[in-house]
Amino acid sequence: MAVVAVLAATPSPVVGAGQTAWFLPGALRTGDVVRCRSASGETDAKVPPVPASGTTTGTVVWKRAGPQMEIERHADGATQVTCAAPGPGLPRRPTPPYVIGQNGLGLIRGANTLGRLTRLYGQPSSTGLCRAAWKPIGLAVTFGGPRCDVLIAAKAVGPRWSSLGGVHVGDSVARMVWITQTRSRPVGGRIWVIGRGAQYRSELVALVGSKHTVVGFAASLKRPPSP
């Protein structure tokens, strides 16, 4: 299925047949018109109100003389529009072992020691004081702790990587916000917090490039001090 991501709404945005478009919170207002256009005709629909806070998604399906259009909205105002096609089944699955989350790498089970990461990704291309990197896959990590064996930071860039929640490198900002429902404000427009861990102030951020697409992820793993 073709997909298209829209960062800001224009008057009566048009979504083509077989496409899904995502709009950031605030880009579409209640009552704005969206058009679904196919070879068989065109369907115009007004954007429904956002669902009540605490409601995951509000959905409206339109089909008149033209193609069917589905409009879904989250409580934060993020909107997904699908034209003349079934829903895209978001989010896509993560792609193990090239998965990063707010609590670690890989399957996110157990400690991310250097030995375990070597088993997952092969021998690192470089190592240093409490650091290791796998340049062919775009991964760099930092260890901490008394024996320098506890993962405290990781950065993953390149097309293989995805977040545990299903955000993939190459996704648009609008699609990322739809999946994660993050309410964070980006730092410099390029760094978005998309996950916070059960551990002490751990977080996962998405790194956004100049084309407003995700180019990588960075995790900061902060654990509570030992008693």
KAFEN-V251176 format. One line per field, one symbol per residue. psi: psi as a letter, one per 20 degrees, with the letter a starting at -180 (. if undefined). burial: 1 if it has 9 or more other ideal C-beta (glycine too) atoms within 8 Angstrom, else 0. Layout:
BEGIN
psi: ???
burial: ???
END
This chain:
BEGIN
psi: pqqppphqqrpmqpprpjqpqqpqpihpqpiqpqpoprhiapppqqprqqrqpipgqpppppodhbrppppqqrhiiqqpppplqrqilqrqqrmqjmpprijarcjkprpmrhgghhhgjapqiqqaokqqqnhhjkppqpqarhjljppiqqppqrihqrrhijpqpiqrgggghgghkqjqpqojjioppjqprhrokqqpqpppahjkqpiaqppoooqqqq.
burial: 00111110000110111011111100110001111111000110101001100000010101000111111111111111111110010100011001111111110100011101110010010000001111001111111000010111111111001111111110111111111111000100001111101010011111111000110111111000000
END
